[in-house]
């Protein structure tokens, strides 16, 4: 197992998820005193696991036809475009 790669992915995803709408939605569910906190926690965990599995599966399929270097460039450009759009709309 490549622990350095695993920790890099963990750190990137963990920092990207802090304060995003997924965490805020989970926080709002947990604010209700009539809801089970374990159910909220496990529901959120399952959702993140499934979305990560879809990302890994899709990335594997896409990388079979497109060079990962180009995927990295395209992703960077899309992030910049989305960032500019968000700044423009604000």
Contact map, one row per residue, 1 for C-alpha under 8 A:
111000000000000000000000000000000000000000000000000000000000000000000000000000000000000000
111111000000000000000000000000000000000000000000000000000000000000000000000000000000000000
111111100000000000000000000000000000000000000000000000000000000000000000000000000000000000
011111110000000000000000000000000000000000000000000000000000000000000000000000000000000000
011111111000000000000000000000000000000000000000000000000000000000000000000000000000000000
011111111100000000000000000000000000000000000000000000000000000000000000000000000000000000
001111111110000000000000000000000000000000000000000000000000000000000000000000000000000000
000111111111000000000000000000000000000000000000000000000000000000000000000000000000000000
000011111111100000000000000000000000000000000000000000000000000000000000000000000000000000
000001111111110000000000000000000000000000000000000000000000000000000000000000000000000000
000000111111111000000000000000000000000000000000000000000000000000000000000000000000000000
000000011111111100000000000000000000000000000000000000000000000000000000000000000000000000
000000001111111110000000000000000000000000000000000000000000000000000000000000000000000000
000000000111111111000000000000000000000000000000000000000000000000000000000000000000000000
000000000011111111000000000000000000000000000000000000000000000000000000000000000000000000
000000000001111111010000000000000000000000000000000000000000000000000000000000000000000000
000000000000111111110110000000000000000000000000000000000000000000000000000000000000000000
000000000000011111110010000000000000000000000000000000000000000000000000000000000000000000
000000000000000011111111000000000000000000000000000000000000000000000000000000000000000000
000000000000000111111111000000000000000000000000000000000000000000000000000000000000000000
000000000000000000111111100000000000000000000000000000000000000000000000000000000000000000
000000000000000010111111110000000000000000000000000000000000000000000000000000000000000000
000000000000000011111111111000000000000000000000000000000000000000000000000000000000000000
000000000000000000111111111100000000000000000000000000000000000000000000000000000000000000
000000000000000000001111111110000000000000000000000000000000000000000000000000000000000000
000000000000000000000111111111000000000110010000000000000000000000000000000000000000000000
000000000000000000000011111111100000000000000000000000000000000000000000000000000000000000
000000000000000000000001111111110000000000000000000000000000000000000000000000000000000000
000000000000000000000000111111110010000100000000000000000000000000000000000000000000000000
000000000000000000000000011111111011100100000000000000000000000000000000000000000000000000
000000000000000000000000001111111000000000000000000000000000000000000000000000000000000000
000000000000000000000000000111111110000000000000000000000000000000000000000000000000000000
000000000000000000000000000001111110000000000000000000000000000000000000000000000000000000
000000000000000000000000000000011111000000000000000000000000000000000000000000000000000000
000000000000000000000000000011011111100100000000000000000000000000000000000000000000000000
000000000000000000000000000001000111111100000000000000000000000000000000000000000000000000
000000000000000000000000000001000011111110000000000000000000000000000000000000000000000000
000000000000000000000000000000000001111111000000000000000000000000000000000000000000000000
000000000000000000000000000000000001111111100000000000000000000000000000000000000000000000
000000000000000000000000010011000011111111110000000000000000000000000000000000000000000000
000000000000000000000000010000000000111111111000000000000000000000000000000000000000000000
000000000000000000000000000000000000011111111100000000000000000000000000000000000000000000
000000000000000000000000000000000000001111111110000000000000000000000000000000000000000000
000000000000000000000000010000000000000111111111000000000000000000000000000000000000000000
000000000000000000000000000000000000000011111111100000000000000000000000000000000000000000
000000000000000000000000000000000000000001111111110000000000000000000000000000000000000000
000000000000000000000000000000000000000000111111111000000000000000000000000000000000000000
000000000000000000000000000000000000000000011111111100000000000000000000000000000000000000
000000000000000000000000000000000000000000001111111110000000000000000000000000000000000000
000000000000000000000000000000000000000000000111111111000000000000000000000000000000000000
000000000000000000000000000000000000000000000011111111100000000000000000000000000000000000
000000000000000000000000000000000000000000000001111111110000000000000000000000000000000000
000000000000000000000000000000000000000000000000111111111000000000000000000000000000000000
000000000000000000000000000000000000000000000000011111111100000000000000000000000000000000
000000000000000000000000000000000000000000000000001111111110000000000000000000000000000000
000000000000000000000000000000000000000000000000000111111111000000000000000000000000000000
000000000000000000000000000000000000000000000000000011111111100000000000000000000000000000
000000000000000000000000000000000000000000000000000001111111110000000000000000000000000000
000000000000000000000000000000000000000000000000000000111111111000000000000000000000000000
000000000000000000000000000000000000000000000000000000011111111100000000000000000000000000
000000000000000000000000000000000000000000000000000000001111111110000000000000000000000000
000000000000000000000000000000000000000000000000000000000111111111000000000000000000000000
000000000000000000000000000000000000000000000000000000000011111111110010000000000000000000
000000000000000000000000000000000000000000000000000000000001111111100000000000000000000000
000000000000000000000000000000000000000000000000000000000000111111100000000000000000000000
000000000000000000000000000000000000000000000000000000000000011111110110000000000000000000
000000000000000000000000000000000000000000000000000000000000001111111110000000000000000000
000000000000000000000000000000000000000000000000000000000000001001111111000000000000000000
000000000000000000000000000000000000000000000000000000000000000000111111100000000000000000
000000000000000000000000000000000000000000000000000000000000000001111111110000000000000000
000000000000000000000000000000000000000000000000000000000000001001111111111000000000000000
000000000000000000000000000000000000000000000000000000000000000000011111111100000000000000
000000000000000000000000000000000000000000000000000000000000000000001111111110000000000000
000000000000000000000000000000000000000000000000000000000000000000000111111111000000000000
000000000000000000000000000000000000000000000000000000000000000000000011111111100000000000
000000000000000000000000000000000000000000000000000000000000000000000001111111110000000000
000000000000000000000000000000000000000000000000000000000000000000000000111111111000000000
000000000000000000000000000000000000000000000000000000000000000000000000011111111100000000
000000000000000000000000000000000000000000000000000000000000000000000000001111111110000000
000000000000000000000000000000000000000000000000000000000000000000000000000111111111000000
000000000000000000000000000000000000000000000000000000000000000000000000000011111111100000
000000000000000000000000000000000000000000000000000000000000000000000000000001111111110000
000000000000000000000000000000000000000000000000000000000000000000000000000000111111111000
000000000000000000000000000000000000000000000000000000000000000000000000000000011111111100
000000000000000000000000000000000000000000000000000000000000000000000000000000001111111110
000000000000000000000000000000000000000000000000000000000000000000000000000000000111111111
000000000000000000000000000000000000000000000000000000000000000000000000000000000011111111
000000000000000000000000000000000000000000000000000000000000000000000000000000000001111111
000000000000000000000000000000000000000000000000000000000000000000000000000000000000111111
000000000000000000000000000000000000000000000000000000000000000000000000000000000000011111
